[in-house]
Amino acid sequence: MRLFHLLCIFISLGLAVSSLMVGWKQTFTAESGLVELAGLMVFALGAVLSVAWMPKGALGKWWPIPVVFVLFCLRELDFHNAFFTPGVLQTRIFTSPVPLWQKAVSAAAMSGILLTLVLLMVRGTRPLLSGLWRRQGWAWSIVAGVTFAVASVLVDGADRQLAAIGVALPHAESAIWTAIEEILELGFALSLIFAICRWHDRAAHSAAPSASFVSQA
């Protein structure tokens, strides 16, 4: 867990310094702000750790874990809006007047992502439920991360959603909602890192096969 603690300290100090130097709005709400950059770095770290700490021979089954972290990195880089107009992962591309090959590339990319998520859910649901039943920290951290992710989706565009029903937020409040969304997304990323670190510590200090997430069918 030392790595996780150092990561939290590093991010906290970075956010504090950035807020003092460029202001909290730039730090917490800008696309190039430190919160966005921190989220990208945390997801990248998750991809590296999930491969480095994967038990020998397990990557063939559990490759969706590092791949999902890579997908989160690409999302932070706005990969879904890149390459084509509409973006490669925008469903509008199938009804847009674009070349057929672009639609084919988008369909292949979406299919690959869907396959990865389905395999992760099919293979990971049983170990996750087992971990929750046994009150293992890594499993509950994943639940906390999912909660953060759902909350960030609900908060995202709160000003636009309220405007649709005739409620206009002042600009300052809109920035606060954006900052909350970004903090929740960072919390989601950190929760996943916490889960990896907790699982690694548990597996490293236990000879029982059941201590390992990847050993559970």
N, C-alpha and C positions, 0 to 999 in steps of 0.2 A: 504493500500500500504506500510505500515511501514515494514511489513514482507519482502516484495520484496526488499525494499531498504537495509534492514539489510543483506539480503542474498547476494545482489550484492557487498556490502562492504566487507563482510566476504570472498567471493570468490576472489575479487580483491586483498585483503591483502594476502590471502593464495597463490595466483599465484605469487605475488611480492616476498614474502619470499622464496617460493620454487625456483624461478628463481635465487635468490641470493645464495641459499644454494647448489643446485644441478645443476644449469644451465638451460637455457631456453629450450634446446632440450629435456632434461629429463622431464621437467615440461609439455611441450606442445606436445611432439611427442611420448613419451613412453607409452606402454600399461598400465603401472602402474603409469603413471604420474598424476599430480594433476588435469589436465584438464579432464582426463578420470574419475577420482574419483569424481570430482565436478559434471560432467554430471550425473553420477549414483545417487549421492545424490539428485540432483535437480529433477530427474524423480521420485525417491522414495518419495520426499516431495510432488510432484504433486499427486501421488496416495493417500497419506494420506489426503491432503487438499481436494481433490475432493470427498472423502468419508465424511470427517468431516464437510464440508460445504454444503453437499448435502441436499436440503430441505427434510423434513420428508415425506416418501412415494415415493420419486422420484427415489430411487436407483433401484427399480424394472425395470424402463424403461431406466435409464441412466447408468447402470452398465458398459457399454463398455468404459466409460471415465476413471475410475480408472484402468480397466483392460488394456487399451492401455498404460497407464503409467507403469504398471507392465511389459508389453511386452517390452517397451523401456529399463527398468532396466535389463531384461534378455538379451536383445541385447548387452548392455554394458558389460555384463558378458560373452559374446560369447556363450550364450545358444544355438544358432543356429548351432554351431559346436560341441556341446557336445554330450555325451552318445554313439553315434554310429560313425562308419566310413563308408561313409561320415556322417556328422553331422545330427542331428534329423530333421533339417529344410533345409537340402540340397536336392534339387530335384534330384541330381545324385544318391541318395539312391535307387530310383525306378529302375534304370538300373544297379545297382551294385549287385554282388553276395553275398547278405546278407540274413539272415533269413527272412521269410515272416512276422513274428511278428514285426520285426523292421520296415519294410515298412508300416505295419498297424499302428503302433504307430506314425510314421512320418506323415502318411496321416491324422490321427485323429488330431494331433497337428496343421498341416497346415489348416485343415478344421475349427478348432476352431478359429484360428487367422483370417481366411478369414471371418467367420461369424461375429466376433466381429467388424471388420473393416466395413463390409457392413452395419451392424445395426447402427454403429456410423454415417456413411455417410447418410443413409436413414433418420435417426431421427434428425441428426444435421444440415443438409444442410439448411433447411428452417429457423431455428433460426439464423444460421450464416449469411445468406443472409439478414435477417431482421436487424440483428445487424450492418452489413456493411451499409445498406441503412440509418440507423439511426445514423451512425457515432459513434457507441459505441466502446470504446477503446478495450474491450476484443476481439471483432470480428476482428478488424484490427491487433491486436497482433497475433492472430492465423494466419492470412494471412502472416504477417512478419515472423512468425516461419516456415511456409511452405516454404517460399522463402529461408530462411536460410538452411532448410533441402535439398531442391533441389540443391542449390549452393554447399553444402557439398558433395552431390553425384557426381556432375560434377567435383569437385576438386579432389575427391578421386581417387588415382592412376593416377594422371596427368602425373607422370614420366613414368609409364608403357604405357599409351596411346600415349604419345609423342614418346616413344621408338619404338612403332609399326609403326610409319611413319618415322623413322630414325633420330629422334631428341633426343639426350642424354642430360639430365640435370646433372649438377655437383651435387655432394652429398649434398652440402650446400643448393642448391636451392630445392632439393628433400625434405629436412627436413623442409624448409619453407612452401612448399605446404602442407605437412602433418600437420604442426602447424595451417595453415589457415583452413584446413578441421576440425580439432578438435575444433577450436574457433567457427566455423560456427555451429557445432553440439551443442556446449554449448549454443550458442545464440538461437538455436532452443528450447532447454530445458527451458531456461530462459524466452523466449517469451510465452511459455505455462503457466509458473508460473505467469507471468505478467497478462495473460488473466484470470486466475483463481482469482487472487487478485482483478482485476478490476471488474470482474463480481460480486464477493462477496461484494465489497464495494458498487456497484450500487444496488444490491439486498437488502443490509442491510439498505440503506438510502432511499429506495423507497417502498411505500406500494402498488404500482401498480404491478399487476401480470405480465405485459409485461416486467418488468425490469428483470425478471428471465429467464435465458436461458432455464432452465429445464421446465418452465411452458409453453413454446411455443411449439405448436404441429408441 
